[in-house]
Amino acid sequence: MTMRLIEHIEEKLNLGLMAQQCASGDIRFSHAARLVEIVLKDAGAEVTADEIYSGMFSGDDVSVSDVIEVVGLILSAVFPETKKKAPSASKKPKRKT
């Protein structure tokens, strides 16, 4: 995930709002289709949001949870978890006296 791609996505969609919606299970299928389109096009695919949206309802039983999972995976690349530093072995905890 590059800054260029993130900026391109944010020109079309509100990623913070999508993350909130995804967490609450209230995702918009049209927004999910647009997000997937942008990411796939960046990877070189020739696809449209209309094709993706249509594919969601083509009889393959795509559920809301499936859409949330895909969007969640993309969002996890946009908003990676911060890594917590392990305590340094050279730093000893202070003793209370």
ZARO-573738 format. One line per 4 residues: their letters; for each residue x, y, z negated of C-alpha. Coordinates in nm, 2 decimals. Layout:
# residues N
A) X:Y:Z ~ ...
END
This chain:
# residues 97
MTMR) 0.00:0.00:0.00 ~ 0.16:0.32:0.11 ~ 0.08:0.68:0.01 ~ -0.01:0.75:0.37
LIEH) -0.27:0.47:0.36 ~ -0.40:0.58:0.03 ~ -0.44:0.94:0.15 ~ -0.61:0.81:0.47
IEEK) -0.86:0.61:0.26 ~ -0.92:0.91:0.03 ~ -1.01:1.12:0.33 ~ -1.31:0.89:0.38
LNLG) -1.39:0.75:0.04 ~ -1.36:0.83:-0.33 ~ -1.14:0.56:-0.47 ~ -1.20:0.65:-0.83
LMAQ) -1.57:0.63:-0.78 ~ -1.53:0.30:-0.60 ~ -1.33:0.16:-0.89 ~ -1.60:0.26:-1.14
QCAS) -1.87:0.11:-0.91 ~ -1.67:-0.21:-0.87 ~ -1.62:-0.24:-1.25 ~ -2.00:-0.20:-1.30
GDIR) -2.10:-0.43:-1.02 ~ -2.27:-0.14:-0.83 ~ -2.06:-0.14:-0.51 ~ -2.19:0.01:-0.19
FSHA) -2.16:-0.24:0.10 ~ -2.12:0.04:0.35 ~ -1.83:0.19:0.15 ~ -1.67:-0.16:0.11
ARLV) -1.69:-0.21:0.49 ~ -1.53:0.12:0.55 ~ -1.25:0.04:0.30 ~ -1.18:-0.29:0.46
EIVL) -1.18:-0.14:0.80 ~ -0.92:0.12:0.71 ~ -0.69:-0.13:0.54 ~ -0.72:-0.38:0.83
KDAG) -0.66:-0.11:1.09 ~ -0.35:0.00:0.91 ~ -0.23:-0.36:0.93 ~ -0.29:-0.35:1.31
AEVT) -0.63:-0.52:1.34 ~ -0.88:-0.39:1.60 ~ -1.20:-0.39:1.40 ~ -1.48:-0.14:1.31
ADEI) -1.67:-0.08:0.99 ~ -1.98:-0.18:1.18 ~ -1.84:-0.52:1.26 ~ -1.73:-0.57:0.91
YSGM) -2.07:-0.46:0.77 ~ -2.25:-0.68:1.02 ~ -2.03:-0.97:0.92 ~ -2.13:-0.93:0.56
FSGD) -2.48:-1.03:0.66 ~ -2.42:-1.27:0.94 ~ -2.55:-1.57:0.75 ~ -2.23:-1.66:0.57
DVSV) -2.40:-1.58:0.24 ~ -2.16:-1.30:0.13 ~ -2.27:-1.21:-0.22 ~ -2.22:-0.89:-0.41
SDVI) -1.96:-1.07:-0.62 ~ -1.77:-1.15:-0.30 ~ -1.77:-0.79:-0.19 ~ -1.66:-0.68:-0.54
EVVG) -1.38:-0.93:-0.53 ~ -1.24:-0.80:-0.20 ~ -1.28:-0.44:-0.30 ~ -1.12:-0.52:-0.64
LILS) -0.82:-0.68:-0.47 ~ -0.77:-0.37:-0.25 ~ -0.81:-0.13:-0.54 ~ -0.56:-0.33:-0.75
AVFP) -0.31:-0.25:-0.47 ~ -0.41:0.12:-0.49 ~ -0.40:0.13:-0.87 ~ -0.14:-0.12:-0.98
ETKK) -0.12:-0.18:-1.35 ~ 0.17:-0.01:-1.53 ~ 0.43:-0.24:-1.67 ~ 0.50:-0.20:-2.04
KAPS) 0.86:-0.20:-2.14 ~ 0.96:-0.48:-2.38 ~ 1.12:-0.35:-2.70 ~ 1.49:-0.32:-2.66
ASKK) 1.70:-0.57:-2.86 ~ 1.94:-0.29:-2.95 ~ 1.67:-0.09:-3.13 ~ 1.58:-0.23:-3.47
PKRK) 1.26:-0.14:-3.63 ~ 1.29:0.10:-3.92 ~ 1.25:-0.06:-4.26 ~ 1.03:0.09:-4.52
T) 1.19:0.13:-4.86
END
